[in-house]
Amino acid sequence: MFSIEHEFDATVVTLVDEGKAPLQEDVIITSFEECVTVVQYDPRTDREMSVTLSISQMQDLVAAVNLPEGLYRRED
C-alpha cells in the first residue's frame, strides 16, 4: 500500500509494507525540485535513516529497476 501527498514544495510518497511478517518500517520518499530523499525508521538504532539522491540518480534508479545485470549509461 502507498500514499501520495502533494505539499507546497515537494511530493511525498509513503510506502507501507503489507503481508506476512516480518514487515519492514514505512519508507517515506520526498521529491523536491533538486533532489529526492528516502527515509526509514530503524528500530535497532531508534533513529531515522536518510539517503539523498540527485534527480539524475533517481532517474537512473527508475531505469535500472527493469534491466538485467550490466553497466549502463542513461541518455537524455
Buried (B, 14 or more C-beta within 10 A) or exposed (E): EEEEEEEEEBEBBBBEEEEEEEEEBBBBBBBEEEBBBBBBBEEEEEEEEEEEBEEEEBBBEEEEEEEEEEEEEEEE
